[in-house]
Amino acid sequence: MNDAHMQTVQLLVIGSLLLGFALAELAAGRFFPREATREDNRLDLVVTLTFPLISGTVLAASSALCAWIWPQHRGALAHWPWWGMLAVLLVADDLTQYLWHRLSHTSVLWPLHRAHHSAAYMSVRVVYRNNALYYALMPGLWLSGGLLYLGFGWVYVGYTVVKLAVIIGAHSPLRWDAPLYRHRVLHPLAWVLERTVSTPATHFAHHALSQDDGVGHYSGNYGNLLFLWDVLFGTAHITRRLPPAYGLADDRAHGPERWAVQWLFPVLRSRRADTVLGAGAHRPPGP
């Protein structure tokens, strides 16, 4: 199969995962949370529909750039074993995304990531909820495009499907980790999993409205596929409990930002006087 066929399979599988979680949340009465505003509904829809276009454009642009610079190296690493490719992807994509996410919680990139935390609920709807530039500039996507050019092909497809399954599951209120904590016999498995991959418990803590209660931890738990990065770099916080509330304190005080501003800043600017999405100085996140 050529690159177009691989991309089609990837989009179909990932789309099916998103749809499956969305339908499950809908059946459980969790897909339309009462906390969601009209701005939330519009933003969630737009970012979910446009993410494949933005990410696909980045991957294509990166691959084209490689073809221009190194035309003789197309498929040069296609002979590698799958586990070698996987090891490179975990560093080039997942570790760099951990670092990108961590940088996004400083004043440097917070305006591009703020939309992800402005939701006062957890759902499959929130998975891609970021400013358009957050993904357009993401180093991991650009590096992945180069790896695709070098021949990572089907291994990359399989890797992204597993990664997105973990990320979607970590945002959904239909918590797959709950049975692991309820049954004592499963506690050893829970101990390993929650230190290896992102779980609902660890990622929900990252979206907390406050971290003053010992549960919320928006200044850590940055991992996407691997939570192991948080463990290794000292940003992990594991309690197995859920925060009582999600979202941003300044939105609660001043009202939600317009969906288009959250998605297209700095092209569009906020009308609010005290916000990082306006003309004021960028400040680090926090309630």
Summary of the structure (lengths in Angstrom):
residues: 287
radius of gyration: 19.1
end to end distance: 49.3
largest distance: 56.9
contacts: 914
relative contact order: 0.15
helix: 59%
strand: 1%
